Amino acid sequence: MTSHGLAKPPKIDNHHMIGFAYALEQALNARRQPQFLGAITPIPNAGLCDTPHQLQGKAHLPHGRIF
């Protein structure tokens, strides 16, 4: 008891906290297995990569060196 007459809460170490978190996760079924929901809808091609492109200019660093 403290000087105010209140009980001191118990100290919880990491092992007990991890155990509690694991038990809570199992009780809530928080990590369900992924489910296959059917075929994906194909995304139309936007045509962004149809033609190869050349890099323009040079790589530039403010100090003039790579390292």
HELIX and SHEET records of a PDB file:
HELIX    1   1 ASN A   14  LEU A   28  1                                  15    
END                                                                             
